[in-house]
Amino acid sequence: MKKKSFIYILLASYIGTFLRIFINNNLIVSIIGSFFVGFIIPKRLSYAKEKIILSGFFSCFTSFSGFIYFLHKFLIYGEWIKFIIFFNLIIIVNLFTMLCGYWISRKMT
């Protein structure tokens, strides 16, 4: 990969992080991110563009650490049932949303 691609990945990461700050809801951010990742996957992008979008922008936008922090709060307060429900709910909803984005993208091309 060229240096220029790394700079683009850094810029995409910055933009993803910047947008993440304005949407202060982990569930909404992860649903939006999952949908668009599913939408991007079937597109025939070059290796560099795929890394810029998926590894740069969406990895910083969806922020796995935000998801973990959200679940960690339940563990701290001993709310095991909420932890199990939200953990499974978030994963199932995000996978379904990603699949919907994938289907929509496939229908458009």
C-alpha positions as CSV (number, residue, x, y, z in Angstrom):
1,M,0.0,0.0,0.0
2,K,1.3,3.5,-0.8
3,K,1.9,6.3,1.6
4,K,-0.9,8.2,-0.1
5,S,-3.4,5.4,0.9
6,F,-2.3,5.6,4.5
7,I,-2.9,9.3,4.6
8,Y,-6.4,8.7,3.1
9,I,-7.0,6.1,5.8
10,L,-6.0,8.6,8.5
11,L,-8.3,11.3,7.1
12,A,-11.2,8.8,6.8
13,S,-10.5,7.8,10.4
14,Y,-10.6,11.4,11.5
15,I,-13.9,12.0,9.7
16,G,-15.4,8.9,11.2
17,T,-14.3,9.9,14.7
18,F,-15.5,13.4,14.2
19,L,-19.0,12.2,13.2
20,R,-19.0,9.8,16.1
21,I,-18.7,12.6,18.5
22,F,-21.9,14.2,17.2
23,I,-24.0,11.1,17.5
24,N,-23.9,10.2,21.2
25,N,-25.9,7.0,21.0
26,N,-23.9,3.7,20.7
27,L,-26.9,1.7,19.3
28,I,-27.7,4.2,16.6
29,V,-24.1,4.5,15.6
30,S,-23.6,0.8,15.4
31,I,-26.8,0.3,13.4
32,I,-25.9,3.1,10.9
33,G,-22.4,1.7,10.6
34,S,-23.5,-1.9,10.1
35,F,-26.0,-0.9,7.4
36,F,-23.4,1.0,5.4
37,V,-20.7,-1.7,5.9
38,G,-23.2,-4.2,4.5
39,F,-24.0,-1.7,1.7
40,I,-20.3,-1.3,0.8
41,I,-19.3,-5.0,0.9
42,P,-20.8,-6.1,-2.4
43,K,-19.4,-3.1,-4.3
44,R,-16.4,-3.9,-6.4
45,L,-13.9,-1.4,-4.8
46,S,-10.2,-1.5,-5.1
47,Y,-8.2,-2.8,-2.2
48,A,-7.1,0.7,-1.2
49,K,-10.6,2.2,-1.3
50,E,-12.0,-0.8,0.6
51,K,-9.4,-0.2,3.4
52,I,-10.0,3.5,3.4
53,I,-13.7,3.1,3.8
54,L,-14.0,0.0,6.0
55,S,-10.8,0.1,8.0
56,G,-10.5,3.9,8.2
57,F,-13.9,5.5,8.3
58,F,-16.2,2.8,9.7
59,S,-13.9,1.3,12.2
60,C,-13.6,4.7,13.9
61,F,-17.2,5.7,13.3
62,T,-18.7,2.5,14.9
63,S,-16.1,2.4,17.6
64,F,-16.1,-1.1,19.2
65,S,-14.8,0.5,22.4
66,G,-18.1,2.4,22.7
67,F,-20.0,-0.9,22.5
68,I,-17.8,-2.4,25.1
69,Y,-18.1,0.7,27.4
70,F,-21.9,0.5,27.1
71,L,-21.9,-3.2,28.2
72,H,-19.3,-2.6,30.9
73,K,-21.6,-0.2,32.7
74,F,-24.1,-3.1,33.2
75,L,-21.3,-5.3,34.5
76,I,-20.2,-2.7,37.0
77,Y,-23.6,-2.4,38.5
78,G,-24.2,-6.2,38.5
79,E,-27.0,-6.1,36.0
80,W,-26.2,-9.4,34.4
81,I,-29.6,-9.9,32.8
82,K,-29.4,-6.5,31.0
83,F,-25.9,-7.3,30.0
84,I,-26.9,-10.6,28.3
85,I,-30.0,-9.1,26.7
86,F,-28.2,-6.0,25.3
87,F,-25.2,-8.0,24.2
88,N,-27.3,-10.4,22.2
89,L,-29.7,-7.8,21.0
90,I,-26.9,-5.5,19.7
91,I,-25.2,-8.3,17.8
92,I,-28.4,-9.6,16.3
93,V,-29.7,-6.2,15.3
94,N,-26.4,-5.2,13.8
95,L,-26.0,-8.4,11.8
96,F,-29.6,-8.1,10.5
97,T,-29.0,-4.4,9.6
98,M,-25.8,-5.3,7.8
99,L,-27.6,-8.0,5.9
100,C,-30.3,-5.5,4.9
101,G,-27.6,-3.1,3.6
102,Y,-26.1,-5.9,1.7
103,W,-29.4,-6.9,0.1
104,I,-30.3,-3.3,-0.8
105,S,-26.8,-2.8,-2.4
106,R,-27.1,-6.0,-4.4
107,K,-30.6,-4.9,-5.7
108,M,-29.3,-1.6,-6.8
109,T,-26.4,-3.0,-8.9
